[in-house]
Amino acid sequence: MIYPTAVVAEDEAALRGELVEQLGKLWPELSIVGEAADGLEALRLLDQHRPDILFLDIEMPGAKGIDVAREANGRAHVVFVTAYDQHAIAAFDQGAVDYLLKPLAGARLFTAITRLKTRLGQGQPPAALAHALDQLGTRAAAAEARAPLRWINASVGQTLRLITVDEVMFFQSDNKYTRLGLKDGEALIRKPLKELIDELDPQQFWQIHRSTLVNVNAVASVSRDFRGRMQIKLKHGNEMLLVAESCAHLFRQM
């Protein structure tokens, strides 16, 4: 039997190792023939091994993942690894490529593996990527050009206060408003949580529930309540934040 082969290209060593480990558990028949820490190495491994599948980080030194994908067009099934989330998913949803979001989620990886097995089992050739890559490139450039939100005008009682996002421990939807949890109290803004998700730094603010974003720097500990639900204790104050099960993987290393 001929087993499928793959190259994993990801510049973050810990994430690359985690992806390889999870692939080994979820798809033991898959042979990882090469690992790359930058785009140029990915191109070399693509030419050397001609893998069936390429797991490809969008943002890498040397050569961007989008440029590597153009070289892989028609040669390998591509799965992008990305932190862009909603900024890029519309491009992926064309069906030509699949994607994994950072931090990695086992369920999403399982879905990608299932799709890949189907395509390989049916003998489908790698999809033409040109249209999806053009869309992705445009969205990626726009995301890079948009600096994360740093300041917010918020209402504290009858006072309008200028607050840095670093002061905010969490954002939570509250009817027509979004509530800001601060070390010294709380504030309200009219901007909906959906817009904040697009504007805040995703490395600093994680969505832990459909109604809540948390500042990872404000997290003191993570635990389970008597019902088994995951919850977050903050470094300041007594409020506990509920974590949706779909977001529990964010804290697996805590």
Secondary structure in CASP SS format (residue, H / E / C, confidence):
PFRMAT SS
TARGET T0000
AUTHOR 0000-0000-0000
METHOD secondary structure of the structure
MODEL  1
M C 1.00
I C 1.00
Y C 1.00
P C 1.00
T E 1.00
A E 1.00
V E 1.00
V E 1.00
A E 1.00
E C 1.00
D C 1.00
E C 1.00
A H 1.00
A H 1.00
L H 1.00
R H 1.00
G H 1.00
E H 1.00
L H 1.00
V H 1.00
E H 1.00
Q H 1.00
L H 1.00
G H 1.00
K H 1.00
L H 1.00
W C 1.00
P C 1.00
E C 1.00
L C 1.00
S E 1.00
I E 1.00
V E 1.00
G E 1.00
E E 1.00
A E 1.00
A C 1.00
D C 1.00
G H 1.00
L H 1.00
E H 1.00
A H 1.00
L H 1.00
R H 1.00
L H 1.00
L H 1.00
D H 1.00
Q H 1.00
H H 1.00
R C 1.00
P C 1.00
D C 1.00
I E 1.00
L E 1.00
F E 1.00
L E 1.00
D E 1.00
I C 1.00
E C 1.00
M C 1.00
P C 1.00
G C 1.00
A C 1.00
K C 1.00
G H 1.00
I H 1.00
D H 1.00
V H 1.00
A H 1.00
R H 1.00
E H 1.00
A H 1.00
N C 1.00
G C 1.00
R C 1.00
A C 1.00
H E 1.00
V E 1.00
V E 1.00
F E 1.00
V E 1.00
T E 1.00
A C 1.00
Y C 1.00
D H 1.00
Q H 1.00
H H 1.00
A C 1.00
I H 1.00
A H 1.00
A H 1.00
F H 1.00
D C 1.00
Q C 1.00
G C 1.00
A C 1.00
V C 1.00
D E 1.00
Y E 1.00
L E 1.00
L E 1.00
K C 1.00
P C 1.00
L C 1.00
A C 1.00
G H 1.00
A H 1.00
R H 1.00
L H 1.00
F H 1.00
T H 1.00
A H 1.00
I H 1.00
T H 1.00
R H 1.00
L H 1.00
K H 1.00
T H 1.00
R H 1.00
L H 1.00
G H 1.00
Q C 1.00
G C 1.00
Q C 1.00
P C 1.00
P C 1.00
A C 1.00
A C 1.00
L C 1.00
A H 1.00
H H 1.00
A H 1.00
L H 1.00
D H 1.00
Q H 1.00
L H 1.00
G H 1.00
T H 1.00
R H 1.00
A H 1.00
A H 1.00
A H 1.00
A H 1.00
E H 1.00
A H 1.00
R C 1.00
A C 1.00
P C 1.00
L C 1.00
R C 1.00
W E 1.00
I E 1.00
N E 1.00
A E 1.00
S E 1.00
V E 1.00
G C 1.00
Q C 1.00
T E 1.00
L E 1.00
R E 1.00
L E 1.00
I E 1.00
T E 1.00
V H 1.00
D H 1.00
E H 1.00
V E 1.00
M E 1.00
F E 1.00
F E 1.00
Q E 1.00
S E 1.00
D E 1.00
N C 1.00
K C 1.00
Y E 1.00
T E 1.00
R E 1.00
L E 1.00
G E 1.00
L E 1.00
K C 1.00
D C 1.00
G E 1.00
E E 1.00
A E 1.00
L E 1.00
I E 1.00
R C 1.00
K C 1.00
P C 1.00
L H 1.00
K H 1.00
E H 1.00
L H 1.00
I H 1.00
D H 1.00
E H 1.00
L C 1.00
D C 1.00
P C 1.00
Q C 1.00
Q C 1.00
F E 1.00
W E 1.00
Q E 1.00
I E 1.00
H E 1.00
R C 1.00
S C 1.00
T E 1.00
L E 1.00
V E 1.00
N E 1.00
V H 1.00
N H 1.00
A H 1.00
V E 1.00
A E 1.00
S E 1.00
V E 1.00
S E 1.00
R E 1.00
D C 1.00
F C 1.00
R C 1.00
G C 1.00
R C 1.00
M E 1.00
Q E 1.00
I E 1.00
K E 1.00
L E 1.00
K C 1.00
H C 1.00
G C 1.00
N C 1.00
E C 1.00
M E 1.00
L E 1.00
L E 1.00
V C 1.00
A C 1.00
E H 1.00
S H 1.00
C H 1.00
A H 1.00
H H 1.00
L H 1.00
F H 1.00
R C 1.00
Q C 1.00
M C 1.00
END
